[in-house]
Amino acid sequence: MSKLFDNLSLRMKNLLVLFIVLAIAVIVSYIVSEIVLLRGYVELEESLTLKNVARLNDALSSEFLTLQRITCDWAAWDDTYTFIEDANDRYIKTNIVTDTYNSLNLNLMVFLNSSGKIVYGQGFDLESMKFTGLPAGLSEYLNPDSALLKHRSADSTVKAIILLPEGPLLVLSQPIVTSEKKGPIRGTLVVGRYLDAVEIKRLADLTHLSLTLQVYGKQGSSDFNTAYSLLSTDKPVLVRSLNRDSIAGYSLLRDINGKPILVFRVLMPRDIYNQGKLSHSYFVAIIIITGFVLLILSFLLSEKMILSRLTNLIQHVIKIGQTKNFSSRVPITGGDELSKLASEINIMLSGLEQSQEKVKESEEHFRRLFNEALTGNYISSPDGKILLCNSAFAQMFGLKAIEEALKVNLLSFFINDEERQNFIKLLTERKKLEFYETDLQCIDEKRITVLQNVIGKFDQDGKLIEIQGYIFDISDRKTMEEH
């Protein structure tokens, strides 16, 4: 991966880095907004759900307050105070009729004397408008030890929810006293109202909430089963999101003995959460769009201020390299690092130009020395092909011009193969030959005696790749020595 990145152009690297920075910025913005922004909407949603659960509990308290006003009117009344003693039928026929239950929206009225004996008690069905008798299971809440019958003062009130086979019942009791709320207490009045579907709908209409009541511990929908395990005395209210569209608040209700008996659920649409999700999506989209705009602007700015200038600089350097014209100079604009680089390149070009001039002078000097020397100078390949020679070399072997000499094989001047092989062998072994004396044969078959200074050029494997030689014709001296 690193090698692949290294092979990319600066333009691609710049674009890739900008894209990576954008991606990181978008991811970080998404996570931060998810944690901060969306969490704020979730907390707001939960807070609203808790308030709606509180509204439900307030509505239940209002129901008890209504029952308390009804009970107070009947329990603190001289006629009731008299009735609880003499149990006269006139009181019942005059006051406790079907219209009484219907107008007061009651399902139960029980009058008990100070001994706990029921003087009058009837249940009432508000739908059929008929008396039903006292509900089964009520007797255990009307025994002398029941909290409903324990009133130590004239203004005492006991309210509770009890769970009967017929359903949950809101009950409230007050002591029976005079109209002036004076004793002695002659008994207790208990009134009740079923928390049935009709009553729950009335509460739902009153609070504008979607309400569901479930008996605690009764197997139902999975969310209720989960709520049972999470609700407790220390945590009677619970808020849970059911899915992306619904959130629920739960309220645990206890009976007169403190035992959990009912769970109310307030179901709400997750409008706040979904609006938060939408806002979050808009926010992320804005971040992405803004990021892309900044990426494009950054790329264009870097292209104009850096990359295009760098490309222009590279093109000038390539052109100079191709033409070998070291007298050319790259343009310098501005005073930044690229300008300093261009300036340093120009300094380097100036140095190369001077070096090139010196090389040309050296080459010219060498060429004059090589061509004008009295010795026969040559450069050849190992197989004898003459690559370069001077006029003295051509004349030495009876050739009219250098061009003719370049067409002749150097090894052909040796008298025989043995001489040729010996020459190459010695040069390979010694790397150079000094004052190497041998007889050579000219083009016109004239033999000359020469001294050679020969230097071999070898590759890294020790193989001979070039021969450089300087030949002195000593034929005249050799003849004089022989005579």
Summary of the structure (lengths in Angstrom):
residues: 483
radius of gyration: 58.7
end to end distance: 83.4
largest distance: 185.4
contacts: 1374
relative contact order: 0.07
helix: 51%
strand: 24%
